[in-house]
């Protein structure tokens, strides 16, 4: 039996494409909450560094979880949703901490994090669905039955 898994470079590139999407969303949310472009940009740019590393680790963890993976076809909707929720928990905590450090206000930090729960789950789900159709970077491994 051949099991499909993602290469390290695929996980890295997915992390970069997600981070671009996520950073834009974070900056928009932070600007809407704070009204300050400088604070929004600082929050978004700080997350570039923290979240690429966190996303890569998240992808590698999910790479060993077989739930919802249809070999040769891609992820099921349930897998994409579950991954989105698990990533959003990690991402929201990161956003709240960074937003607090930059703004000094827990209300702003919690508001930005709360708004992102909704926007990021939708965006992450769409990102997963697109990447599920891309075959590049998938590696077939032979396994004994």
Residue pairs with C-beta under 8 A, 6 or more apart in sequence:
1 142
1 143
1 145
2 71
2 72
2 140
2 141
2 142
2 143
3 71
3 140
3 141
3 142
3 143
4 69
4 71
4 72
4 138
4 139
4 140
4 141
5 63
5 138
5 139
5 141
6 14
6 59
6 63
6 137
6 138
6 139
7 137
7 138
7 139
8 60
9 137
10 136
10 137
10 138
11 56
11 59
11 60
11 63
11 137
12 56
13 137
14 55
14 59
14 127
14 131
15 52
15 55
15 56
15 59
16 52
17 127
17 131
18 55
18 124
18 127
19 47
19 48
19 51
19 52
19 55
21 123
21 127
22 47
22 51
22 91
22 120
22 123
23 44
23 45
23 47
23 48
24 44
25 116
25 119
25 120
25 123
26 40
26 43
26 44
26 47
26 95
26 112
26 116
27 40
27 41
27 43
27 44
28 40
29 112
29 115
29 116
29 119
30 39
30 40
30 43
30 44
30 99
30 112
31 37
31 39
31 40
32 115
33 108
33 111
33 112
33 115
34 40
34 103
34 108
34 112
39 102
39 103
42 102
43 95
43 98
43 99
43 102
43 103
43 112
46 98
46 102
47 94
47 95
47 98
50 94
50 98
51 91
51 94
54 90
54 91
54 94
55 87
58 83
58 86
58 87
58 90
62 83
62 86
67 78
67 79
67 82
68 75
68 76
68 78
68 79
68 80
68 82
69 75
69 76
69 79
70 76
74 132
74 133
75 83
75 128
75 132
79 128
80 125
80 128
80 129
80 132
81 125
83 124
83 128
84 120
84 121
84 124
84 125
84 128
85 121
87 120
87 124
88 116
88 117
88 120
88 121
88 124
91 116
91 120
92 113
92 116
92 117
92 120
93 113
95 109
95 112
95 113
95 116
96 109
96 110
96 112
96 113
97 109
99 108
99 109
99 112
99 113
100 106
100 108
100 109
103 109
